[in-house]
Amino acid sequence: MLPHLSPASADALRTALLRTGYTTDGVRALLGAAAHAALGRGEVEPAFRATRDGGELGVLVRLLLLGAVEPDAAVAAALAPLTPADAAAAGLLREVSGGWVAELDLRPYGDTDGDWWVFSDLDQRRQERDHVTGVGAASLTLAAATARRPVGSLLDLGTGCGVQALHATRHARSVTGTDVAPRALAMARATFNLNALDVELVDGPWLEPVAGRRFDQIVSNPPFVPGPARVDYVYRDSGQSGDAALAALIRSLPEHLEPGGVAQLLGSWLHVRGEDWPERVRSWLPGGIDAWVVQREVADPALHVGTWQRDSGIDLTSPAAREEAGAWLDWLERERVEAVGFGFITLRRPGGSRPGGDPVVVFEDLPGDVDDPLGPEVEGWLDRVDWLREHSGDAALLAERLTVAPSVLLETYAEPGAEGWTEVGSAVARRDGPRWRHEVDGPAAALLAGCQGVLPLSELLELLSFAHDRPTGELVTATLPAVREFVRHGVLVPAGERAR
């Protein structure tokens, strides 16, 4: 059964959820830190114990989050003014012996500006082909990496249960979501109705439903799992071989962007024996666009297959799982795949307020945990490459006054020896965002120390030339590429921007 919330049922359910405190803060407060953390690990007993005296909120947590059967009278009181029968008609509940049980996952989700509620499928339906995932790791990863500057129109390509579109309503005047799966669109529609949000939903594969349309921003968590050309699960499998679907999407996205528009998506690409992965992805990029491709993880074939088999909930020891894994690994071997990369892709179409000049295309690895959301870093990266484009000539850059960003530290490191510690190197590192880190030698550290927004870069290099007895021209040639990298990574900023 597909979820369907009438306007009256949506209003009644929203009233009940707010009245009982079924929000992110309310549920967290009821469970407490330990039980809430255990629930995140899939351990439900601590949450059951924490909700024993939780009143109507406890009923909803057990019913909607923990999969419990709750008696009719308790459910009726907790959902009032929505009746259990109306909740069942909407596809949310099912009557069973002893009361009611949830048919859908309905959980609170929010950001710093407030709460929403999200419909998705229950885990026990996970092996169904059209299973609709909820607020998972990929959704959270993309949401944290998305730029949030105000825009007129935004497209959420492959909206699923609607997580990215929810966030988009905070900063876009109009939001459109697409999906190829009718069940996903039904979940998203129920989510938006419950949250009283106006989001356009259109049905169809990839960019077909928005043919001829352009948007200021596009976000997408597409089916990005490379494998054989089949669709076992709609949310993850493209039906095309390997990373061909991602390649086609990247080639097509810019034509659906307004001038100056930005697209952000998650993706996985193959590391093929004898190929350089950045060159593989670079070959997909249309000419003239800015592109920033950040590889966050690299998995060997066995890890790649095992990860996605576990994601589907299959018993990895079963004959069916072994057969599936064997076929998948055989395919990877035939395609000469050594590893699979995963990361973020940011694309920007020329025009708008973007300065003219050559496009900037950057590939880099960013392994390990990133504590801060990457969305502000994406915004900063786009601004910084614009600034560098405006100062592409050496004379323009040399005339600028630069300063070290407030979050940057100089680290020095030493190794032990017979006479104590001997300094062997140093680096500058940001303490925010992606924690970019650059090794520096003595002259480079001295130059950065001098970047206090007072003297133009040209004068600093003249002073450095005198201090180190090196020709100024030689220093300029050796230094400016590093300065541009420092600016692109936010280590150095134009003097007037330090306090912003």
C-alpha positions as CSV (number, residue, x, y, z in Angstrom):
1,M,0.0,0.0,0.0
2,L,1.3,3.5,-0.9
3,P,1.1,6.2,1.8
4,H,-1.6,8.8,1.2
5,L,-2.3,11.6,3.6
6,S,-5.3,13.7,2.9
7,P,-5.0,17.4,3.9
8,A,-7.2,16.7,7.0
9,S,-5.2,13.7,8.0
10,A,-2.0,15.5,7.6
11,D,-3.2,18.4,9.8
12,A,-4.4,16.0,12.4
13,L,-1.2,13.9,12.5
14,R,0.9,17.0,12.7
15,T,-1.1,18.3,15.6
16,A,-0.6,14.9,17.4
17,L,3.1,14.8,16.8
18,L,3.6,18.4,18.1
19,R,1.3,17.9,21.1
20,T,3.1,14.8,22.2
21,G,6.6,16.2,21.6
22,Y,7.4,13.7,18.9
23,T,10.4,15.8,17.7
24,T,14.1,15.3,17.5
25,D,14.6,17.1,20.8
26,G,11.6,15.4,22.4
27,V,12.6,11.9,21.5
28,R,16.2,12.5,22.5
29,A,15.1,13.9,25.9
30,L,12.8,10.9,26.5
31,L,15.4,8.3,25.6
32,G,18.4,9.9,27.2
33,A,21.9,9.9,25.7
34,A,22.7,6.3,26.2
35,A,19.5,4.8,24.9
36,H,19.4,7.2,22.0
37,A,23.0,6.2,21.0
38,A,22.1,2.5,21.4
39,L,19.1,3.0,19.1
40,G,21.4,4.5,16.5
41,R,23.4,1.2,16.6
42,G,20.3,-0.8,16.1
43,E,20.0,-1.9,19.8
44,V,16.4,-1.4,20.8
45,E,16.1,-2.7,24.3
46,P,17.5,0.4,26.1
47,A,14.9,2.5,24.2
48,F,12.1,0.2,25.2
49,R,13.1,0.5,28.8
50,A,13.4,4.3,28.6
51,T,9.9,4.7,27.2
52,R,8.1,2.6,29.9
53,D,6.9,5.7,31.7
54,G,7.0,8.0,28.6
55,G,3.2,8.5,28.3
56,E,1.8,9.3,24.9
57,L,5.3,10.2,23.5
58,G,6.5,6.8,24.7
59,V,3.6,5.1,22.8
60,L,4.6,6.9,19.6
61,V,8.3,6.0,20.0
62,R,7.5,2.3,20.5
63,L,4.9,2.3,17.7
64,L,6.8,4.3,15.1
65,L,10.4,3.9,15.9
66,L,10.7,0.5,17.7
67,G,8.2,-1.6,15.8
68,A,6.1,-2.5,18.8
69,V,2.4,-3.5,18.8
70,E,0.5,-0.9,20.9
71,P,-3.0,-1.3,22.3
72,D,-5.9,0.5,20.5
73,A,-6.7,2.8,23.4
74,A,-3.1,4.0,23.8
75,V,-2.7,4.6,20.1
76,A,-6.0,6.5,19.9
77,A,-4.9,8.8,22.7
78,A,-1.4,9.4,21.4
79,L,-2.6,10.1,17.8
80,A,-5.6,12.2,18.7
81,P,-7.1,14.0,16.8
82,L,-6.1,11.5,14.1
83,T,-7.9,8.2,14.6
84,P,-6.1,4.9,14.3
85,A,-8.5,4.0,11.5
86,D,-7.6,7.2,9.5
87,A,-4.0,6.5,10.1
88,A,-4.5,3.0,8.7
89,A,-6.3,4.4,5.7
90,A,-3.3,6.7,5.1
91,G,-1.0,3.7,5.1
92,L,0.7,4.5,8.4
93,L,-0.7,1.7,10.6
94,R,-2.1,-1.8,10.4
95,E,-4.4,-3.4,12.8
96,V,-3.2,-6.6,14.4
97,S,-4.0,-8.9,17.3
98,G,-3.5,-6.8,20.4
99,G,-3.7,-3.4,18.8
100,W,-1.8,-1.5,16.0
101,V,1.6,-1.7,14.4
102,A,3.4,0.7,12.1
103,E,3.3,0.0,8.3
104,L,5.8,2.9,7.6
105,D,8.8,4.4,9.3
106,L,7.8,7.9,10.5
107,R,10.5,9.7,12.4
108,P,11.4,13.2,13.4
109,Y,14.3,14.9,11.6
110,G,15.5,18.5,11.7
111,D,18.2,21.1,11.4
112,T,19.2,24.1,13.4
113,D,16.1,26.0,12.2
114,G,13.5,23.4,13.3
115,D,11.9,20.0,12.9
116,W,10.4,17.9,10.1
117,W,9.0,14.4,9.9
118,V,10.0,11.9,7.3
119,F,8.2,8.9,5.9
120,S,10.1,5.9,4.6
121,D,9.9,2.1,4.5
122,L,10.5,-0.1,7.5
123,D,13.7,-2.1,7.6
124,Q,11.9,-5.4,7.3
125,R,10.9,-4.3,3.7
126,R,14.6,-3.6,2.8
127,Q,15.0,-6.4,0.3
128,E,12.1,-5.2,-1.8
129,R,13.2,-3.8,-5.2
130,D,11.4,-0.5,-4.6
131,H,12.3,-0.1,-1.0
132,V,12.5,3.6,0.0
133,T,15.3,4.4,2.4
134,G,14.9,7.0,5.1
135,V,17.4,9.5,6.5
136,G,20.6,7.5,6.0
137,A,24.3,8.2,5.9
138,A,24.3,9.2,2.2
139,S,21.4,11.6,2.7
140,L,23.1,13.2,5.7
141,T,26.4,13.4,3.9
142,L,24.9,15.2,0.9
143,A,22.8,17.5,3.1
144,A,25.9,18.6,5.1
145,A,27.9,19.2,1.8
146,T,25.2,21.3,0.1
147,A,25.6,25.0,-0.3
148,R,22.8,26.9,1.3
149,R,22.9,30.4,-0.2
150,P,19.4,31.7,-1.3
151,V,18.4,30.6,-4.8
152,G,15.3,31.0,-6.9
153,S,14.8,27.4,-8.0
154,L,16.3,24.1,-6.9
155,L,16.0,20.6,-8.3
156,D,16.3,17.5,-6.1
157,L,17.1,14.8,-8.7
158,G,16.1,11.4,-7.3
159,T,14.3,12.8,-4.2
160,G,13.5,9.4,-2.6
161,C,11.7,10.2,0.7
162,G,12.5,13.9,0.2
163,V,15.3,14.7,2.6
164,Q,17.3,17.0,0.3
165,A,14.1,18.8,-0.7
166,L,13.2,19.4,2.9
167,H,16.5,21.2,3.4
168,A,16.1,23.0,0.1
169,T,12.9,24.7,1.3
170,R,14.9,26.7,3.7
171,H,16.9,28.5,1.0
172,A,15.1,28.1,-2.3
173,R,12.0,29.9,-3.4
174,S,10.7,26.9,-5.4
175,V,11.7,23.3,-5.1
176,T,11.2,20.4,-7.6
177,G,11.8,16.8,-6.8
178,T,11.9,13.9,-9.3
179,D,12.0,10.1,-8.9
180,V,11.6,7.1,-11.1
181,A,9.9,5.1,-8.4
182,P,6.2,5.7,-7.7
183,R,6.6,4.4,-4.1
184,A,9.4,7.0,-3.5
185,L,7.3,9.8,-4.9
186,A,4.4,8.7,-2.6
187,M,6.7,8.8,0.4
188,A,8.0,12.2,-0.5
189,R,4.5,13.5,-1.1
190,A,3.4,12.3,2.3
191,T,6.5,13.9,3.9
192,F,5.8,17.2,2.3
193,N,2.1,17.2,3.1
194,L,2.8,16.3,6.7
195,N,5.3,19.2,6.9
196,A,2.9,21.6,5.1
197,L,5.5,22.3,2.4
198,D,4.8,23.1,-1.3
199,V,7.2,21.0,-3.3
200,E,6.6,20.1,-7.0
201,L,7.0,16.3,-7.6
202,V,7.4,14.9,-11.1
203,D,7.7,11.3,-12.2
204,G,10.4,9.9,-14.5
205,P,14.0,8.7,-14.9
206,W,17.0,11.0,-14.5
207,L,16.5,14.4,-16.2
208,E,13.6,13.4,-18.5
209,P,10.9,14.9,-16.2
210,V,12.5,18.3,-16.4
211,A,13.5,18.3,-20.1
212,G,14.0,21.9,-21.3
213,R,14.0,23.4,-17.7
214,R,16.8,25.1,-15.9
215,F,17.5,25.6,-12.2
216,D,19.7,27.8,-10.0
217,Q,20.8,24.7,-8.0
218,I,20.6,21.0,-8.5
219,V,21.3,18.4,-5.7
220,S,21.3,14.7,-6.3
221,N,21.9,11.5,-4.4
222,P,21.5,9.3,-7.5
223,P,21.8,5.5,-7.8
224,F,25.5,5.5,-7.7
225,V,26.6,2.0,-6.8
226,P,28.9,0.6,-9.6
227,G,28.1,-2.9,-10.6
228,P,26.7,-5.1,-13.4
229,A,23.9,-3.6,-15.5
230,R,21.0,-4.7,-13.4
231,V,18.5,-3.2,-10.9
232,D,18.2,-5.2,-7.7
233,Y,17.2,-2.1,-5.7
234,V,15.9,1.1,-7.3
235,Y,17.4,3.4,-4.7
236,R,21.0,2.3,-5.4
237,D,21.2,0.6,-8.8
238,S,21.2,2.6,-12.1
239,G,20.6,-0.3,-14.5
240,Q,23.7,0.7,-16.4
241,S,27.1,-0.9,-16.3
242,G,29.7,0.4,-13.8
243,D,29.8,4.2,-13.5
244,A,28.2,4.8,-16.9
245,A,25.1,6.4,-15.4
246,L,27.1,8.8,-13.4
247,A,29.1,9.8,-16.5
248,A,25.9,10.5,-18.4
249,L,24.5,12.5,-15.6
250,I,27.6,14.7,-15.2
251,R,27.6,15.3,-19.0
252,S,23.9,16.4,-18.9
253,L,23.6,18.4,-15.7
254,P,25.1,21.7,-16.8
255,E,22.5,22.2,-19.6
256,H,19.8,22.1,-16.8
257,L,21.6,24.9,-14.8
258,E,20.9,28.6,-15.1
259,P,24.0,30.7,-15.9
260,G,26.1,30.6,-12.7
261,G,24.0,27.7,-11.4
262,V,25.6,25.0,-9.2
263,A,25.0,21.2,-9.1
264,Q,26.1,19.1,-6.2
265,L,25.9,15.3,-6.1
266,L,27.3,12.2,-4.6
267,G,29.0,9.6,-6.8
268,S,31.1,6.6,-7.2
269,W,33.7,6.0,-9.9
270,L,35.8,3.0,-10.9
271,H,39.6,2.8,-10.4
272,V,40.5,0.8,-13.5
273,R,43.8,-0.8,-14.0
274,G,46.1,1.4,-16.1
275,E,43.8,4.5,-15.8
276,D,44.1,7.6,-13.6
277,W,40.8,8.0,-11.8
278,P,40.8,11.9,-12.1
279,E,41.3,11.6,-15.9
280,R,38.4,9.1,-16.1
281,V,36.1,11.5,-14.3
282,R,37.5,14.5,-16.2
283,S,36.5,12.9,-19.5
284,W,32.9,13.2,-18.4
285,L,32.9,16.9,-17.8
286,P,31.5,19.2,-20.4
287,G,33.7,22.0,-21.5
288,G,33.6,25.4,-19.8
289,I,32.4,24.4,-16.4
290,D,34.0,24.7,-13.0
291,A,34.3,21.4,-11.3
292,W,35.5,20.3,-7.8
293,V,35.7,16.5,-7.3
294,V,36.5,15.4,-3.8
295,Q,37.2,11.7,-3.2
296,R,36.3,10.8,0.3
297,E,36.7,7.0,0.3
298,V,38.3,4.2,-1.7
299,A,37.2,0.6,-1.3
300,D,38.7,-2.5,-2.8
301,P,36.4,-4.8,-4.7
302,A,35.7,-7.1,-1.8
303,L,34.9,-4.3,0.6
304,H,32.7,-2.6,-2.1
305,V,30.6,-5.7,-2.7
306,G,30.3,-6.6,1.0
307,T,29.3,-3.0,2.0
308,W,26.4,-2.9,-0.4
309,Q,25.3,-6.5,0.4
310,R,25.2,-5.6,4.1
311,D,23.3,-2.4,3.1
312,S,20.5,-4.5,1.5
313,G,20.1,-6.6,4.7
314,I,21.0,-9.9,3.0
315,D,22.4,-12.8,5.0
316,L,26.0,-12.7,3.8
317,T,26.5,-16.4,4.5
318,S,23.5,-17.6,2.5
319,P,23.9,-19.4,-0.9
320,A,22.1,-16.5,-2.6
321,A,24.4,-13.9,-1.1
322,R,27.5,-15.9,-2.1
323,E,26.2,-16.3,-5.6
324,E,25.4,-12.6,-5.9
325,A,28.9,-11.6,-4.5
326,G,30.6,-14.0,-6.8
327,A,28.9,-12.6,-9.9
328,W,29.6,-9.1,-8.8
329,L,33.3,-9.8,-8.1
330,D,33.6,-11.6,-11.4
331,W,32.2,-8.5,-13.2
332,L,34.7,-6.2,-11.4
333,E,37.6,-8.5,-12.4
334,R,36.5,-8.6,-16.0
335,E,36.3,-4.8,-16.0
336,R,39.8,-4.6,-14.5
337,V,38.5,-2.7,-11.5
338,E,41.1,-2.3,-8.8
339,A,39.0,-0.1,-6.4
340,V,35.9,2.0,-6.2
341,G,36.0,5.7,-5.2
342,F,33.3,7.6,-3.5
343,G,32.9,11.3,-3.0
344,F,31.3,14.7,-3.8
345,I,31.1,16.4,-7.2
346,T,30.4,20.2,-7.5
347,L,29.7,21.7,-10.9
348,R,29.1,25.3,-11.9
349,R,27.9,26.6,-15.2
350,P,29.6,29.7,-16.6
351,G,27.7,33.0,-16.5
352,G,25.8,34.8,-13.8
353,S,28.0,36.6,-11.4
354,R,31.0,34.3,-12.2
355,P,33.9,36.2,-13.7
356,G,35.0,35.3,-17.1
357,G,38.1,33.2,-17.7
358,D,39.2,29.6,-18.0
359,P,37.2,27.0,-16.0
360,V,38.7,25.7,-12.8
361,V,38.7,21.9,-12.5
362,V,40.2,20.4,-9.3
363,F,40.4,16.8,-8.1
364,E,41.6,16.0,-4.6
365,D,41.4,13.4,-1.9
366,L,39.9,14.1,1.5
367,P,40.1,10.9,3.5
368,G,39.2,10.5,7.1
369,D,36.4,12.1,9.2
370,V,35.3,15.7,8.6
371,D,33.8,17.2,11.7
372,D,32.3,20.4,10.1
373,P,29.7,20.5,7.4
374,L,31.2,20.9,3.9
375,G,28.4,23.1,2.6
376,P,30.1,26.4,3.8
377,E,33.4,25.0,2.3
378,V,31.8,24.5,-1.1
379,E,30.5,28.1,-1.0
380,G,34.0,29.3,0.0
381,W,35.7,27.3,-2.7
382,L,33.5,28.8,-5.4
383,D,34.2,32.3,-4.1
384,R,37.9,31.6,-3.9
385,V,38.3,30.2,-7.4
386,D,36.4,33.3,-8.6
387,W,38.8,35.5,-6.8
388,L,41.8,33.6,-8.2
389,R,40.3,33.9,-11.7
390,E,40.1,37.7,-11.3
391,H,43.8,37.6,-10.2
392,S,45.0,35.0,-12.7
393,G,47.9,37.2,-13.8
394,D,51.0,37.4,-11.6
395,A,50.9,41.2,-11.4
396,A,47.4,41.2,-10.1
397,L,48.1,38.6,-7.4
398,L,51.4,40.3,-6.4
399,A,49.5,43.6,-5.9
400,E,47.1,42.0,-3.3
401,R,47.4,42.2,0.4
402,L,46.7,38.8,2.0
403,T,46.3,37.5,5.5
404,V,46.4,34.1,7.2
405,A,42.9,32.9,8.0
406,P,42.1,33.0,11.8
407,S,41.7,29.2,12.0
408,V,45.2,28.4,10.6
409,L,48.1,27.1,12.8
410,L,51.7,26.5,12.0
411,E,52.7,23.0,13.2
412,T,56.3,21.9,13.6
413,Y,57.5,18.4,14.2
414,A,60.8,16.9,15.3
415,E,62.4,13.5,15.6
416,P,64.5,12.3,18.6
417,G,68.2,11.9,18.3
418,A,71.4,11.6,20.3
419,E,71.3,15.3,21.2
420,G,67.6,15.6,21.7
421,W,64.8,16.6,19.4
422,T,65.7,17.8,15.9
423,E,63.1,19.8,13.9
424,V,62.5,18.0,10.6
425,G,59.5,19.9,9.1
426,S,56.5,22.1,9.5
427,A,53.1,22.5,8.0
428,V,50.2,25.0,8.1
429,A,46.8,23.6,8.8
430,R,43.2,24.8,9.1
431,R,41.3,23.9,12.2
432,D,37.9,24.2,10.6
433,G,36.2,22.8,7.5
434,P,38.2,20.0,5.8
435,R,41.3,20.7,7.9
436,W,43.4,21.4,4.8
437,R,47.1,20.9,5.6
438,H,50.2,22.0,3.6
439,E,53.8,21.2,4.2
440,V,55.9,24.4,4.2
441,D,59.7,25.1,4.3
442,G,61.3,28.0,6.1
443,P,60.8,30.7,3.4
444,A,57.2,29.7,3.0
445,A,56.6,29.9,6.7
446,A,58.2,33.3,6.8
447,L,56.1,34.5,3.9
448,L,52.9,33.4,5.7
449,A,54.0,35.1,8.9
450,G,54.3,38.3,6.9
451,C,50.9,38.0,5.4
452,Q,49.1,40.3,7.9
453,G,47.1,42.4,5.4
454,V,49.6,45.3,5.5
455,L,52.0,44.8,2.7
456,P,51.2,43.6,-0.8
457,L,52.6,40.2,-1.7
458,S,55.2,41.8,-4.0
459,E,56.8,43.7,-1.2
460,L,56.8,40.7,1.1
461,L,58.6,38.7,-1.6
462,E,61.2,41.4,-2.0
463,L,61.9,41.3,1.8
464,L,62.0,37.6,1.7
465,S,64.4,37.7,-1.2
466,F,66.8,40.0,0.8
467,A,66.5,37.9,3.9
468,H,67.3,34.6,2.1
469,D,69.7,36.0,-0.5
470,R,67.6,34.7,-3.4
471,P,66.6,36.6,-6.6
472,T,63.1,38.1,-6.3
473,G,62.1,36.7,-9.7
474,E,63.1,33.2,-8.6
475,L,61.1,33.5,-5.5
476,V,58.0,34.8,-7.4
477,T,58.2,31.8,-9.8
478,A,58.6,29.3,-6.9
479,T,56.0,30.9,-4.6
480,L,53.0,32.0,-6.6
481,P,51.7,28.5,-7.3
482,A,51.8,27.7,-3.6
483,V,50.1,31.0,-2.8
484,R,47.2,30.2,-5.2
485,E,46.8,26.8,-3.4
486,F,46.8,28.5,0.0
487,V,44.0,30.8,-1.2
488,R,42.0,28.0,-2.8
489,H,42.1,26.1,0.4
490,G,41.3,29.1,2.5
491,V,44.6,29.2,4.3
492,L,45.3,32.7,2.9
493,V,42.4,35.2,2.3
494,P,42.3,38.7,0.9
495,A,42.9,41.1,3.7
496,G,39.4,42.7,3.7
497,E,37.8,39.3,4.2
498,R,39.5,38.1,7.4
499,A,36.8,39.5,9.6
500,R,33.9,38.3,7.6
